[in-house]
Amino acid sequence: MPQMYGELAKYYDLIYYWKNYKEENEKIKEIIRKYKKTKGNSLLEVACGTGRHLEYLKKEFECTGLDLNEEMLKLARKRNPEIKFVRADMMKFRLDKKFDVITCLFSSIGYVRTYKNLEKTLKNFSNHLKVGGVVIIEPWLSKSTYTKYSPHLTVYQDKDIKIARASISDAKDNISIMKMHYLIAERRKQVKHFVSIEKLGMFEISKTLQLMKKAGLDAKFLKKNSLDMERGIFVGVKKSE
Ligand SMILES: C[S@@+](CC[C@H](N)C(=O)[O-])C[C@H]1O[C@@H](n2cnc3c(N)ncnc32)[C@H](O)[C@@H]1O
């Protein structure tokens, strides 16, 4: 089965054509300015995908990108040839460096799926932060904001390619399950049909804050100022070594 971040990576930027990375970047910078207590400007973008946030963040920060999927990293490198990228899992990466800022955006944290993995991931983020450094996490939906059984459709089209992605939301316990059906019509090719199943953990705000605190972070959930009002933003500042 093709995976969204594997064989389908080349369609990622088209599927999310509507996302305003430039505007989001301004809001991220505002949060960094408000909460970061360190003087440095090193930034690690975890689950950087095709490197679209980095395209803007690199103008002010000395950036490193990290992602699990090589196909996504290839696109990120092409977009940002001057940046260092690392292929690793956010739950267990080990870099020989501590950062002033760590970002993990657009619900990527949901891919760790369980609270046990979330705890491990947050500890890992904290271990890679300088004291006074800030971590910014844009979460996936929680059980109370996710709706089961609703139909979803995303359409992208230009003169050379038409993409339709349809799914019906489902969930089991605290895992959201989206079986995405892709229909892709490209000039001079056969129409392709792919199915890709996305499973993300739905984490409660209070439990996430508790785990951030356990990882040694001064943690807050921002509803106002967030990039997406529905999902909000977690901000954590590292307290001590
Ligand atoms: C929804 S995309 C977000 C990409 C990018 N941050 C953006 O805003 O466009 C999720 C990303 O998480 C990455 N990912 C999933 N699980 C991961 C893991 N365990 N460690 C690192 N990256 C992971 C995927 O490869 C994909 O690039």
The ligand as a Tripos MOL2 file, in Angstrom:
@<TRIPOS>MOLECULE
LIG
   27    29     1     0     0
SMALL
NO_CHARGES

@<TRIPOS>ATOM
      1 C1          1.4190   16.1440    8.2400 C.3       1 LIG1
      2 S1          3.0950   15.9620    7.7090 S.3       1 LIG1
      3 C2          3.7230   17.5340    8.2470 C.3       1 LIG1
      4 C3          4.9260   17.9810    7.4710 C.3       1 LIG1
      5 C4          5.3560   19.4280    7.7200 C.3       1 LIG1
      6 N1          5.6600   19.6620    9.1270 N.3       1 LIG1
      7 C5          4.3110   20.4080    7.2350 C.2       1 LIG1
      8 O1          3.8210   21.2130    8.0450 O.co2     1 LIG1
      9 O2          3.9880   20.3810    6.0420 O.co2     1 LIG1
     10 C6          3.7440   14.8140    8.8810 C.3       1 LIG1
     11 C7          5.2340   14.5370    8.7340 C.3       1 LIG1
     12 O3          5.6390   13.7450    9.8510 O.3       1 LIG1
     13 C8          6.6290   12.8240    9.4190 C.3       1 LIG1
     14 N2          6.6880   11.7640   10.4270 N.ar      1 LIG1
     15 C9          5.7620   10.8420   10.7290 C.ar      1 LIG1
     16 N3          6.1690   10.0740   11.7560 N.ar      1 LIG1
     17 C10         7.4000   10.5320   12.1180 C.ar      1 LIG1
     18 C11         8.3390   10.1580   13.1220 C.ar      1 LIG1
     19 N4          8.0780    9.1470   13.9730 N.pl3     1 LIG1
     20 N5          9.4900   10.8480   13.2160 N.ar      1 LIG1
     21 C12         9.7710   11.8710   12.3650 C.ar      1 LIG1
     22 N6          8.9090   12.2740   11.3950 N.ar      1 LIG1
     23 C13         7.7390   11.6140   11.2710 C.ar      1 LIG1
     24 C14         6.1290   12.3990    8.0500 C.3       1 LIG1
     25 O4          7.1540   11.8000    7.2740 O.3       1 LIG1
     26 C15         5.6390   13.7360    7.4850 C.3       1 LIG1
     27 O5          6.6540   14.4030    6.8010 O.3       1 LIG1
@<TRIPOS>BOND
     1     1     2 1
     2     2     3 1
     3     2    10 1
     4     3     4 1
     5     4     5 1
     6     5     6 1
     7     5     7 1
     8     7     8 2
     9     7     9 1
    10    10    11 1
    11    11    12 1
    12    11    26 1
    13    12    13 1
    14    13    14 1
    15    13    24 1
    16    14    15 ar
    17    14    23 ar
    18    15    16 ar
    19    16    17 ar
    20    17    18 ar
    21    17    23 ar
    22    18    19 1
    23    18    20 ar
    24    20    21 ar
    25    21    22 ar
    26    22    23 ar
    27    24    25 1
    28    24    26 1
    29    26    27 1
@<TRIPOS>SUBSTRUCTURE
     1 LIG1         1 GROUP 0 **** ****
